[in-house]
Amino acid sequence: MVYATQLSSFLYCPRKLFISNVLLVEEPVKEELVKGEIWHRTYEWINKHEKSLVEKIKTKNFMDISEIYRAEFAKALRNTIIHHKAALKQFDIKLMDLFKQFWPAMDEEAKIRAWNVAAFATKHDIFGKELWEKLSPKILSEQHFKSEKLGLSGVIDMIEVYDNIVYVPIELKTGMVPDGNNAMWPGHRMQLAVYLMLLEDSGKSVSEGVLKYKGSDEKRVLMLNTLLKEEVLDLVNQVNKLIKGFDIPEKTDNKKKCIKCSFKEVCYDDEKMEKLVQESRKNKS
């Protein structure tokens, strides 16, 4: 079984995937990984509590609903940051500084969701539990899907469900935003493609997935088609070959990727690499 994140890692650097998944070298915690975890966990908390939030709404006024959502987002972000304060301390990141960095995007998301609820409540003249039951789209978070047929598994950050029929996977990414209209980093594109295929294989109605980069208001859309499916399955075969074997991949041609890589010292030590391969062979025999 191949994980969606393994396909993304393979496209970024096969050698790095080999070191972590075959040689089982543990990667130290990095600043961007901690920030990414906070970003994801904040959305997860909001999505899990949105049902109870909507059921309490007794107004159609956008401004009132917006304030409710903004307060909930602020509380979720603040609590998540505090929960990770020990990890942030090792990188000398001040809690309030991170809140200020993340809040503009969170604030915008809160307003978008509030607008959707206000418009739906006004159009259908409903509130409370009935509003939540009929609200479209609904948002699910951290949903795990697995397919024996595809040999794939993955956890989808967010899914927008329209009219309880159409499922749109949404992948949230921190880090650098790629230039270009609807541009996606190759690994992110492939990860989103996997989620579309997993949803389709589970019997859901899908047609497109959305990628959201923190710091960009643009939604980048990926359409599912036959060529994309073939591309995914070909990559699955390549990743399976790598993680089930002991052939050391070549170093990446893009040396910029090596600068901040936590595996650099191991990767560039040929003697160490060979020793780890022998140990791995022995452990798996």
For each residue, the residues with C-beta under 8 A, 3 or more apart:
1: 146 151 152 153
2: 6 7 151 152 153 236 239 240 243
3: 6 7 152 153 154
4: 7 8 152 153 154 155 190 191 194 195 198
5: 8 9 154 191
6: 2 3 9 10 17 21 239 243
7: 2 3 4 10 11 187 190 191 194 232 235 236 239
8: 4 5 11 12 187 188 190 191
9: 5 6 12 13 16 17 20 187
10: 6 7 13 14 17 187 235 238 239 242
11: 7 8 186 187 190 235
12: 8 9 16 186 187 257
13: 9 10 16 17 252 257 261
14: 10 17 18 242 249 250
15: 18 19 248 249 250 251 252 267
16: 9 12 13 19 20 261 263 267
17: 6 9 10 13 14 20 21 239 242 243
18: 14 15 21 22 23 242 243 248 249
19: 15 16 22 23 25 263 266 267 273 276
20: 9 16 17 23 24 25 26 27 263
21: 6 17 18 24 242 243
22: 18 19 242 243 245 246 277 280
23: 18 19 20 266 273 276 277 279 280
24: 20 21 280
25: 19 20 263 266 276
26: 20
27: 20 30 262 263
28: 262
29: 33 34 87 90
30: 27 33 34 260 262
31: 34 35 91 93
32: 35 36 174 175
33: 29 30 36 37
34: 29 30 31 37 38 84 87 88 91
35: 31 32 38 39 98 174
36: 32 33 39 40 173 174 175
37: 33 34 40 41 84 87
38: 34 35 41 42 80 81 84 98 102
39: 35 36 42 43 102 172 174 214
40: 36 37 43 44 157 172
41: 37 38 44 45 80 83 84
42: 38 39 45 46 73 76 77 80 102 106
43: 39 40 46 47 141 157 158 172
44: 40 41 47 48 141 142
45: 41 42 48 49 76 79 80
46: 42 43 49 50 72 73 76 141
47: 43 44 50 139 140 141 142 158
48: 44 45 141
49: 45 46 52 53 72 76
50: 46 47 53 54 113 139
51: 54 55 132
52: 49 55 56
53: 49 50 56 57 68 69 72
54: 50 51 57 117 131 132 135
55: 51 52 128 129 131 132
56: 52 53 128
57: 53 54 65 68 117 121 127 128 131
58: 127 128
59: 64 65 121 127
60: 65 118 121 122
61: 64 65 118
62: 65 66 114 115 118
63: 66 67
64: 59 61 67 68
65: 57 59 60 61 62 68 69 114 117 118 121
66: 62 63 69 70 110 111 114 115 118
67: 63 64 70 71
68: 53 57 64 65 71 72 114
69: 53 65 66 72 73 110 111 113 114 117
70: 66 67 73 74 107 110 111 114
71: 67 68 74 75
72: 46 49 53 68 69 75 76 110
73: 42 46 69 70 76 77 106 107 109 110
74: 70 71 77 78 103 106
75: 71 72 78 79
76: 42 45 46 49 72 73 79 80
77: 42 73 74 80 81 99 102 103 106
78: 74 75 81 82 99
79: 45 75 76 82 83
80: 38 41 42 45 76 77 83 84
81: 38 77 78 84 85 88 95 98 99
82: 78 79 85 95
83: 41 79 80
84: 34 37 38 41 80 81 87 88
85: 81 82 88 89 95
86: 89 90
87: 29 34 37 84 90 91
88: 34 81 84 85 91 93 95 98
89: 85 86 92 93
90: 29 86 87
91: 31 34 87 88
92: 89
93: 31 88 89 97 98
94: 97 98
95: 81 82 85 88 98 99
96: 99 100
97: 93 94 100 101
98: 35 38 81 88 93 94 95 101 102
99: 77 78 81 95 96 102 103
100: 96 97 103
101: 97 98
102: 38 39 42 77 98 99 105 106 214
103: 74 77 99 100 106 107
104: 107 108
105: 102 108 109 214 215
106: 42 73 74 77 102 103 109 110
107: 70 73 103 104 110 111
108: 104 105 111 112 217
109: 73 105 106 112 113
110: 66 69 70 72 73 106 107 113 114
111: 66 69 70 107 108 114 115
112: 108 109 115 116
113: 50 69 109 110 116 117 139
114: 62 65 66 68 69 70 110 111 117 118
115: 62 66 111 112 118 119
116: 112 113 119 120 135 137
117: 54 57 65 69 113 114 120 121 131 135
118: 60 61 62 65 66 114 115 121 122
119: 115 116 122 123
120: 116 117 123 124 131 134 135 136
121: 57 59 60 65 117 118 124 125 126 127 131
122: 60 118 119 125
123: 119 120
124: 120 121 131 134
125: 121 122
126: 121 130 131 134
127: 57 58 59 121 130 131
128: 55 56 57 58 131 132
129: 55 132 133
130: 126 127 133 134
131: 54 55 57 117 120 121 124 126 127 128 134 135
132: 51 54 55 128 129 135
133: 129 130
134: 120 124 126 130 131
135: 54 116 117 120 131 132 138
136: 120 161 162 163 164
137: 116 160 161 162 168
138: 135 160 161 164
139: 47 50 113 158 159 160 161
140: 47 143 158 159 161
141: 43 44 46 47 48 157 158 159
142: 44 47 155 156 157
143: 140 155 156 159
144: 153 154 155 156
145: 153 154 155 156 195 198 199 201 202
146: 1 152 153 198
147: 150 151 152 153 197 198 201 202
148: 151
149: 201
150: 147 197 198 201 233 236
151: 1 2 147 148 236 240
152: 1 2 3 4 146 147 194 197 198 232 236
153: 1 2 3 4 144 145 146 147 198
154: 3 4 5 144 145 191 194 195 198
155: 4 142 143 144 145
156: 142 143 144 145 159 169 170 171 195 198 199
157: 40 43 141 142 169 170 171 172
158: 43 47 139 140 141 169 170 171 172
159: 139 140 141 143 156 167 168 169 170 199
160: 137 138 139 167 168 170 210
161: 136 137 138 139 140 164 165 166 167 168
162: 136 137 165 166 167 168
163: 136 166
164: 136 138 161
165: 161 162 205
166: 161 162 163 205 206 207
167: 159 160 161 162 199 204 205 206
168: 137 159 160 161 162 206 208 209 210
169: 156 157 158 159 192 195 196 199 206 209 210
170: 156 157 158 159 160 209 210 211 212
171: 156 157 158 188 191 192 195 209 210 211 212
172: 39 40 43 157 158 212 214
173: 36 185 188 211 212 213 214
174: 32 35 36 39 213 214
175: 32 36 213 214
176:
177: 213 215 216
178: 183 184 185 213
179: 183
180: 183
181:
182: 218 220 221
183: 178 179 180 220
184: 178 188 189 192 211 220 222
185: 173 178 188 189
186: 11 12 189 190
187: 7 8 9 10 11 12 190 191
188: 8 171 173 184 185 191 192 211
189: 184 185 186 192 193 211 222
190: 4 7 8 11 186 187 193 194 231 232 235
191: 4 5 7 8 154 171 187 188 194 195
192: 169 171 184 188 189 195 196 209 210 211 222
193: 189 190 196 197 209 222 224 228 229 231 232
194: 4 7 152 154 190 191 197 198 232
195: 4 145 154 156 169 171 191 192 198 199 209
196: 169 192 193 199 200 206 208 209 222 224 228
197: 147 150 152 193 194 200 201 224 229 232
198: 4 145 146 147 150 152 153 154 156 194 195 201 202
199: 145 156 159 167 169 195 196 202 204 206
200: 196 197 203 204 206 224
201: 145 147 149 150 197 198
202: 145 147 198 199
203: 200
204: 167 199 200
205: 165 166 167
206: 166 167 168 169 196 199 200 209 224
207: 166 223 224
208: 168 196 221 222 223 224
209: 168 169 170 171 192 193 195 196 206 221 222 224
210: 160 168 169 170 171 192 219 220 221 222
211: 170 171 173 184 188 189 192 219 220 221 222
212: 170 171 172 173 216 219 220
213: 173 174 175 177 178 216 218 220
214: 39 102 105 172 173 174 175
215: 105 177
216: 177 212 213
217: 108
218: 182 213
219: 210 211 212
220: 182 183 184 210 211 212 213
221: 182 208 209 210 211
222: 184 189 192 193 196 208 209 210 211 228
223: 207 208 228
224: 193 196 197 200 206 207 208 209 228 229
225: 228 229
226: 229 230
227: 230 231
228: 193 196 222 223 224 225 231 232
229: 193 197 224 225 226 232 233
230: 226 227 233 234
231: 190 193 227 228 234 235
232: 7 152 190 193 194 197 228 229 235 236
233: 150 229 230 236 237
234: 230 231 237 238
235: 7 10 11 190 231 232 238 239
236: 2 7 150 151 152 232 233 239 240
237: 233 234 240 241
238: 10 234 235 241 242
239: 2 6 7 10 17 235 236 242 243
240: 2 151 236 237 243 244
241: 237 238 244 245
242: 10 14 17 18 21 22 238 239 245 247 249
243: 2 6 17 18 21 22 239 240
244: 240 241
245: 22 241 242
246: 22 277 280 281
247: 242
248: 15 18 273 277
249: 14 15 18 242
250: 14 15
251: 15 258 267 268
252: 13 15 255 257 258
253:
254: 257 258
255: 252 258 259
256: 259
257: 12 13 252 254 261
258: 251 252 254 255 261 264 267 268
259: 255 256 264
260: 30
261: 13 16 257 258 264 267
262: 27 28 30
263: 16 19 20 25 27 266 267
264: 258 259 261 267 268
265: 268 269
266: 19 23 25 263 269 272 273 276
267: 15 16 19 251 258 261 263 264 273
268: 251 258 264 265
269: 265 266 272 273
270: 273 274
271: 274 275
272: 266 269 275 276
273: 19 23 248 266 267 269 270 276 277
274: 270 271 277 278
275: 271 272 278 279
276: 19 23 25 266 272 273 279 280
277: 22 23 246 248 273 274 280 281
278: 274 275 281 282
279: 23 275 276 282 283
280: 22 23 24 246 276 277 283 284
281: 246 277 278 284 285
282: 278 279 285
283: 279 280
284: 280 281
285: 281 282
